[in-house]
Amino acid sequence: MCIKFPRLFDLAVNMECSVEERARLGREEGGMAWVWRRQLLAWEEDSVRECILLLHNVVLQVNVFDKWRCLLDPLHDYSVREAYRHITTSGEQVGRSLVVDV
């Protein structure tokens, strides 16, 4: 939340709340996961709705750990070797090609 919705993160009462906790506390607007330090402005409320839409399709699985997935090789975990190979053999800009998906 702090990366995709930094304004909401700054206004959240519970900044340490994980995605799992937000799901458990309630994804709906007005649920316990959505408690703010002050009343939100209209554009901030739009951001809340956008965030809720993104979380709507999140499926959390018990005993499955999050891991980094490198877009250079989405079938395998990130490796320094693969990143180095890409940087040294590719003409692409590093900032665009090493985006990770969590």
C-alpha positions in Angstrom: 0.0 0.0 0.0 2.8 2.4 0.8 4.1 2.1 -2.8 0.9 2.0 -4.9 -1.2 4.3 -2.6 1.3 6.5 -0.6 -1.2 9.1 0.4 -3.6 6.5 1.8 -0.7 4.8 3.6 0.2 8.1 5.2 -3.4 8.6 6.4 -4.0 5.1 7.6 -4.3 4.6 11.4 -2.8 1.1 11.1 0.2 1.6 8.7 1.7 -1.8 9.6 -1.5 -3.7 8.4 -0.6 -6.4 5.9 -2.7 -7.4 2.9 -3.7 -10.5 4.8 -4.8 -8.4 7.8 -6.7 -6.0 5.5 -8.5 -9.0 4.0 -9.4 -10.3 7.4 -10.5 -7.0 8.8 -12.7 -6.2 5.9 -12.1 -5.1 2.3 -15.3 -3.2 2.0 -15.2 0.6 2.3 -16.0 1.5 5.9 -14.6 -1.9 7.1 -12.1 -2.0 10.0 -9.2 -2.1 7.6 -10.1 1.4 6.3 -9.6 3.6 9.3 -8.1 7.1 8.6 -6.5 9.8 10.8 -8.9 12.3 9.3 -11.9 12.5 6.9 -10.7 11.7 3.3 -11.0 14.2 0.5 -12.9 13.1 -2.6 -9.8 12.2 -4.6 -8.5 10.1 -1.6 -11.9 8.3 -1.5 -11.4 7.5 -5.2 -8.0 6.0 -4.3 -9.7 3.8 -1.6 -12.1 2.5 -4.2 -9.3 1.7 -6.6 -7.4 -0.1 -3.8 -10.5 -2.1 -2.9 -10.9 -3.1 -6.5 -7.3 -4.3 -6.6 -7.7 -6.3 -3.5 -11.0 -7.8 -4.6 -9.3 -10.5 -6.7 -6.5 -11.2 -4.3 -6.7 -14.9 -3.2 -4.6 -15.6 -0.1 -3.4 -19.2 0.4 -2.5 -20.7 3.7 1.1 -22.0 4.0 2.2 -20.3 0.7 4.9 -17.8 1.1 5.4 -14.6 -0.9 8.4 -14.6 -3.1 10.1 -12.2 -5.6 9.6 -13.1 -9.2 11.9 -11.5 -11.7 10.2 -10.6 -15.0 13.4 -11.6 -16.9 12.6 -15.2 -16.1 9.0 -15.4 -14.6 9.2 -19.2 -14.3 12.1 -19.1 -11.8 13.0 -17.1 -8.7 15.3 -14.1 -9.0 19.0 -14.8 -9.4 21.9 -12.4 -9.5 23.4 -14.5 -12.3 20.4 -14.0 -14.5 20.3 -10.3 -13.7 24.0 -9.8 -14.4 23.7 -11.8 -17.7 20.8 -9.6 -18.8 22.6 -6.3 -17.9 25.8 -7.3 -19.6 24.3 -8.7 -22.8 21.2 -6.5 -23.3 21.0 -3.0 -24.7 17.9 -2.3 -22.6 17.8 0.1 -19.7 18.2 -1.7 -16.4 15.4 0.3 -14.6 12.7 -1.0 -17.0 13.9 -4.5 -17.4 14.4 -5.6 -13.8 11.0 -4.8 -12.6 9.9 -7.4 -10.0 6.4 -8.6 -9.4 5.6 -9.7 -5.8 
